[in-house]
Amino acid sequence: MIQVYKTPAELSRAAVEIFVQAAQEAVQENGRFVVALTGGSSPEQLYKLLAQAPYRDLVPWAQTYVFWGDERWVPLTDDRSNAKMAFEMLLHHVPVPKSHIYPMWSTEQPQVFAQVYEKQLLNVFDGATPQFDLILLGMGDDGHTASLFPSTPVLHEKEKWVQAYYLEPQSMYRITLTAPCLNAARKIVFMTFGEKKAKALREVLEGEPNPELYPSQLIQPQSGETLWLVDEAAAQLLESKA
Ligand SMILES: O=C(O)[C@H](O)[C@@H](O)[C@H](O)[C@H](O)COP(=O)(O)O
């Protein structure tokens, strides 16, 4: 489903309401809320809203488990780190138990750590398929999401839940949840705004199936729901707008 908002601020306010509702419902049903955060700039306003009243006090943080959808393979002190941004904007301001937060970083080799992260995931999900209650995603202006970049082998991963690989164009390692892992989620929310995203958004949502070029097309949860929160600038080329 696609929801179009006038501004990123309105979009972020809708996103925080969805986050709170997903958290409360998950804890009510299963006694915990397992979420994967996104990196990039799209979630910044959402994280700031979540870190303050009234939303801060509406989330059952003690029962919340925080993972990431992807990460640049850099130390947590590096300004490029998705975890660094989330800690500074959100996690240092809310009472999530430290033991419930799983940043994607280690001094091990990235491919070795990808297996460690997969084990951490499976531990929280008692060895079953990791079914996140909520996954937040952004979309790049090339149509990538998480670290599923165009024409990369990770797009074809069918078994593993977590993969790390060297991303040539950015000359850095990336670690990411794979499409099968993302697609096992109960709810996926994309936050996509700005004119730069308009062409890719039209291709992803209304173009020919071409996930090699537009990896966000891979996000088709088996039983979960996908919600696209977009602003008018990003939606300007779409035929079908809510
Ligand atoms: O590590 C990352 O960069 C993100 O996880 C990435 O997938 C991001 O969501 C998109 O690139 C959109 O980035 P913006 O939100 O900055 O436009």
The ligand as an SDF file (V2000), in Angstrom:
LIG
                    3D

 17 16  0  0  0  0  0  0  0  0999 V2000
   22.9740    2.0810    4.8330 O   0  0  0  0  0  0  0  0  0  0  0  0
   22.2280    2.7630    4.1420 C   0  0  0  0  0  0  0  0  0  0  0  0
   22.5800    3.7170    3.4290 O   0  0  0  0  0  0  0  0  0  0  0  0
   20.7630    2.5040    4.1720 C   0  0  0  0  0  0  0  0  0  0  0  0
   20.3470    1.4910    4.8680 O   0  0  0  0  0  0  0  0  0  0  0  0
   20.2280    2.5830    2.7810 C   0  0  0  0  0  0  0  0  0  0  0  0
   19.5750    1.4640    2.3050 O   0  0  0  0  0  0  0  0  0  0  0  0
   19.2970    3.7630    2.7950 C   0  0  0  0  0  0  0  0  0  0  0  0
   18.0760    3.4020    3.4090 O   0  0  0  0  0  0  0  0  0  0  0  0
   19.0580    4.2850    1.4160 C   0  0  0  0  0  0  0  0  0  0  0  0
   20.3210    4.4990    0.8040 O   0  0  0  0  0  0  0  0  0  0  0  0
   18.2860    5.6030    1.4740 C   0  0  0  0  0  0  0  0  0  0  0  0
   19.1340    6.5390    2.0680 O   0  0  0  0  0  0  0  0  0  0  0  0
   18.5520    7.9720    2.5130 P   0  0  0  0  0  0  0  0  0  0  0  0
   17.5260    7.6820    3.5440 O   0  0  0  0  0  0  0  0  0  0  0  0
   19.7410    8.6970    3.0650 O   0  0  0  0  0  0  0  0  0  0  0  0
   17.9660    8.5970    1.2630 O   0  0  0  0  0  0  0  0  0  0  0  0
  1  2  2  0
  2  3  1  0
  2  4  1  0
  4  5  1  0
  4  6  1  0
  6  7  1  0
  6  8  1  0
  8  9  1  0
  8 10  1  0
 10 11  1  0
 10 12  1  0
 12 13  1  0
 13 14  1  0
 14 15  2  0
 14 16  1  0
 14 17  1  0
M  END
$$$$
